[in-house]
Amino acid sequence: MVWRRKSGGSGGASPCRENGEDEVPRGHVPMVAGGGGDGDGGERVMVPVRLLGDPSIAELLDMAAQQYGFGQPGVLRVPCDAGHFRRVVECALRGGAAGGQTA
């Protein structure tokens, strides 16, 4: 998983070039968590495809579909703060659902 602040600053190590945020590592899906609903701000996250079937991730994807629809242009926006999304993804990477609810 790769974290990168969408609104400038460096969010840590990333295989993306500084000026090439369009590059996505093979086997990952780009998502944006946090920030405003108008597409500004938030953290860009590269989530491994294998995590999309995790129940907690699937619940967040359902929430995204309800709030933004299935036709989101560009990077998939997840309707929760970046800290919460980071915890959900890290839990899924460890292979367990910690804490139950994602909302």
N, C-alpha and C positions, 0 to 999 in steps of 0.2 A: 504494500500500500504506500502510496506517495502522497504527501500533503504539500500543497502549495497555495499560498495566499493569492487569491485572484486579483486583489486590488493592490498590486505592487509588491512590496517586500518579499523576501525569500522565506518560504515556510520550511526550509530544510533541504536535504539532498533531493534531487529530482533528475530523472533522465531527460527531461524536457530542456531544450535550449532556453536561455533567458528571453529571447525574442520569438521563440517558437512554441507557444503554449498549445498549438494544434497537435503536436506529436504525442501519441498515446502509446505506451508500451504494449507490446503484444500480450493478449490475455487480460487486459484491463478495460474498465469502463470509466470514462470521466464523469464526475458528478460535482456539483457545487452545493455546499451546505452552509447555512447561515446567510447573512447579508439581507438586503432588501428584496422584496418580491418583484422589483423591476429589473432584476438581473445585475444590479450593482453590488460589489463587495462579495463577501463570503470567502470560503476556502475551497479551492479546487482540489478534488480528491481523485486519485486513480484507484479504483476498487477492483480487486481480482474478480474475474468473471465467475469463478467457482463459488464466490460468496453470495451471488444473487439468489440462490435457492435457500439461503439461511432464513428461518422464519422471521427474525427481527429485521433483517434487511428487506425481506419481502413486504413486511408491514409498512416500512418507510416508503417503499416503491408504490404501494397501494395508496398511501397518503398523498404522495406526489401526483399520482394519476387523478385523485379526487380534487386536489387543489388546483393543479395546473393543466389537467387534461393529458391525453396521450400524445398530442401533437406538439410537445415542447420543441421549439427550435434550438439547435446548438446543444450545449452541455446540459445533462439532466440535472434539474434543481430539486433538492430534497428539502421539504418544509419543516426543518428543525434547526436549532442552533448548532454550530460547528462542533462544540464540545460534546454535545449529546451524540451527534452522528459519529464522531471519533470513537467514543466509548462503545457504541453499537458495533462498529466495524472491527474494533480491536477484540471485542468479545467473540464475534463471529470467527475471527482469525484463530482464536484459541479453541474454537469448536464447541462453545456452550453459550446458552442464553442466560446472561447474568441479569438479574433484576426484573425479568419479565417484561413489563410494559415499556413501549418505546415512545409514548406520547407524553 
